Amino acid sequence: MSEKAIYKHLSAGDYNKAAKELYDYFGPVYKVLKERGASLEDTKDLFQEAVMVVMRKVVEENETIECTLKTYITTVCKYQWNNKTATLKHKRTVELSPVDVHEPIGDVKDYQEEEQRFGYLSQILSQLGDRCRELLNSFYIHRHSMKEIAGRMEFSSVNSAKTQKYKCIERARKMAIELLETKQVAS
């Protein structure tokens, strides 16, 4: 998938497709962070944050990212990891060094598992329904306040919007559990 297509998905509001394509960069990012001491779980968290940063920059701030998305995401993850380790080691800093982000990933199995989980997430989001998806995108991707969401989506109150957000998240969790149980039974 080309970066043009990712930008096209983002401008069209098709965040699931854009995010799925961005996850193609997870393997190389994992390799870079693993060399710096990050675990798979750390990398997953940092990568998710980096994807959100890209989406926010392109969609909300309408900014153009001057380098490749792969380089941008890798750099964001490296800085996040450096900040995290500096905080954990009482402000000890780690110097950045150039890394070839185009090398193949080190642990293919971890990458395949992550890709499979993202596929499940994508499937769940597509089944959630337009209203839930819109509410969650507004809150988590666009970072709108619950007050803005309540007004825009015509909820009777902010508490009503919060309750609906909670219900959407719970529905997604239940769908995830059912999906994983189905996959385990099929295995």
C-alpha positions as CSV (number, residue, x, y, z in Angstrom):
1,M,0.0,0.0,0.0
2,S,1.4,3.4,-0.9
3,E,1.5,6.3,1.4
4,K,-0.7,8.2,-1.0
5,A,-3.4,5.6,-0.3
6,I,-3.0,6.0,3.4
7,Y,-3.4,9.8,3.1
8,K,-6.4,9.2,0.8
9,H,-8.0,7.0,3.5
10,L,-7.4,9.6,6.2
11,S,-8.8,12.4,4.1
12,A,-11.9,10.3,3.3
13,G,-12.4,9.6,7.0
14,D,-11.7,5.9,6.6
15,Y,-9.5,5.6,9.7
16,N,-9.8,1.8,10.0
17,K,-8.2,1.3,6.6
18,A,-5.6,3.9,7.2
19,A,-4.7,2.4,10.6
20,K,-4.5,-1.1,9.1
21,E,-2.1,0.1,6.5
22,L,0.0,2.0,9.0
23,Y,0.3,-1.2,11.0
24,D,2.4,-2.6,8.2
25,Y,5.2,-0.5,9.8
26,F,5.0,-2.3,13.1
27,G,7.6,-4.9,12.4
28,P,10.4,-2.5,11.6
29,V,9.5,-0.3,14.5
30,Y,9.5,-3.3,16.8
31,K,13.0,-4.3,15.6
32,V,14.3,-0.8,16.3
33,L,12.8,-0.5,19.8
34,K,13.8,-4.1,20.7
35,E,17.4,-3.1,20.0
36,R,16.9,-0.3,22.5
37,G,15.5,-2.6,25.2
38,A,11.7,-2.2,24.6
39,S,9.5,-5.2,25.1
40,L,6.8,-6.2,22.6
41,E,4.1,-4.8,25.0
42,D,6.0,-1.5,25.2
43,T,6.3,-1.3,21.4
44,K,2.6,-2.0,21.0
45,D,1.7,0.8,23.3
46,L,4.2,3.3,21.7
47,F,3.2,2.2,18.2
48,Q,-0.5,2.8,18.9
49,E,0.3,6.3,20.3
50,A,2.4,7.0,17.2
51,V,-0.5,6.0,14.8
52,M,-2.8,8.3,16.7
53,V,-0.2,11.1,16.4
54,V,-0.1,10.6,12.6
55,M,-3.9,10.6,12.4
56,R,-4.2,13.6,14.5
57,K,-1.5,15.6,12.6
58,V,-3.0,14.7,9.2
59,V,-6.7,14.8,10.0
60,E,-7.1,17.5,12.7
61,E,-4.1,19.7,12.2
62,N,-4.1,19.2,8.4
63,E,-0.3,19.1,8.5
64,T,1.9,17.5,5.9
65,I,4.5,15.1,7.2
66,E,7.7,15.8,5.4
67,C,9.3,12.4,5.7
68,T,7.9,9.0,5.0
69,L,5.3,7.7,7.3
70,K,7.5,4.8,8.2
71,T,10.3,7.1,9.3
72,Y,7.9,9.4,11.1
73,I,6.3,6.6,13.1
74,T,9.7,5.1,13.9
75,T,11.0,8.4,15.1
76,V,8.0,9.2,17.2
77,C,8.3,5.7,18.8
78,K,12.0,6.2,19.5
79,Y,11.4,9.5,21.1
80,Q,8.6,8.1,23.2
81,W,10.8,5.2,24.3
82,N,13.6,7.5,25.1
83,N,11.3,9.7,27.2
84,K,9.9,6.7,29.0
85,T,13.3,5.2,29.8
86,A,14.7,8.6,30.8
87,T,11.8,9.0,33.2
88,L,12.2,5.5,34.6
89,K,16.0,6.1,35.0
90,H,15.6,9.4,36.8
91,K,16.0,11.6,33.7
92,R,18.9,9.7,32.3
93,T,19.0,10.5,28.5
94,V,19.7,8.1,25.7
95,E,21.4,9.4,22.6
96,L,19.6,8.7,19.3
97,S,21.6,7.0,16.6
98,P,20.7,6.4,13.0
99,V,19.1,3.0,12.4
100,D,18.2,1.4,9.1
101,V,14.4,1.1,9.5
102,H,14.1,-0.9,6.3
103,E,15.7,-4.1,7.7
104,P,13.4,-7.1,8.0
105,I,11.8,-7.7,11.4
106,G,13.5,-9.9,13.9
107,D,10.7,-11.9,15.4
108,V,8.1,-12.8,12.7
109,K,5.9,-14.7,15.0
110,D,5.3,-11.6,17.3
111,Y,4.6,-9.5,14.2
112,Q,2.1,-12.0,12.8
113,E,0.3,-12.2,16.2
114,E,0.1,-8.4,16.3
115,E,-1.2,-8.3,12.8
116,Q,-3.8,-10.9,13.6
117,R,-4.9,-8.9,16.7
118,F,-5.2,-5.8,14.6
119,G,-7.4,-7.8,12.1
120,Y,-9.6,-8.7,15.0
121,L,-9.8,-5.0,16.1
122,S,-10.6,-3.9,12.6
123,Q,-13.4,-6.6,12.4
124,I,-14.9,-5.5,15.7
125,L,-14.8,-1.8,14.7
126,S,-16.6,-2.6,11.5
127,Q,-19.3,-4.5,13.3
128,L,-19.8,-1.8,16.1
129,G,-22.1,0.3,14.0
130,D,-21.8,3.8,12.7
131,R,-22.9,5.7,15.8
132,C,-20.5,3.9,18.1
133,R,-17.7,4.2,15.6
134,E,-18.4,7.9,15.2
135,L,-18.5,8.5,19.0
136,L,-15.2,6.5,19.6
137,N,-13.4,8.2,16.7
138,S,-14.5,11.6,17.9
139,F,-13.3,10.9,21.4
140,Y,-10.1,8.9,20.8
141,I,-8.9,10.0,17.4
142,H,-10.2,13.6,17.1
143,R,-9.8,14.2,20.9
144,H,-13.2,16.1,21.1
145,S,-14.5,16.7,24.5
146,M,-17.6,14.8,25.7
147,K,-19.4,18.1,25.7
148,E,-18.6,18.7,22.0
149,I,-19.6,15.1,21.2
150,A,-22.9,15.4,23.1
151,G,-23.8,18.5,21.2
152,R,-22.7,17.3,17.8
153,M,-24.3,13.9,18.1
154,E,-27.4,15.3,19.7
155,F,-27.2,13.5,23.0
156,S,-29.5,14.8,25.7
157,S,-26.6,15.5,28.1
158,V,-22.8,15.0,28.5
159,N,-23.6,12.2,30.9
160,S,-25.7,10.5,28.3
161,A,-22.8,10.7,25.8
162,K,-20.4,9.3,28.4
163,T,-22.8,6.4,29.1
164,Q,-23.1,5.7,25.4
165,K,-19.3,5.7,25.1
166,Y,-19.1,3.2,27.9
167,K,-21.7,1.0,26.3
168,C,-19.8,1.1,23.0
169,I,-16.6,0.1,24.7
170,E,-18.3,-2.7,26.6
171,R,-19.9,-3.9,23.4
172,A,-16.5,-3.9,21.7
173,R,-15.0,-5.9,24.6
174,K,-17.8,-8.5,24.5
175,M,-17.3,-8.8,20.7
176,A,-13.6,-9.2,21.2
177,I,-14.1,-12.0,23.8
178,E,-16.6,-13.8,21.5
179,L,-14.3,-13.5,18.5
180,L,-11.3,-14.8,20.4
181,E,-13.3,-17.7,21.9
182,T,-14.6,-18.5,18.3
183,K,-11.0,-18.5,17.0
184,Q,-9.8,-20.7,19.9
185,V,-12.5,-23.2,19.3
186,A,-11.8,-23.3,15.6
187,S,-8.0,-23.9,16.2
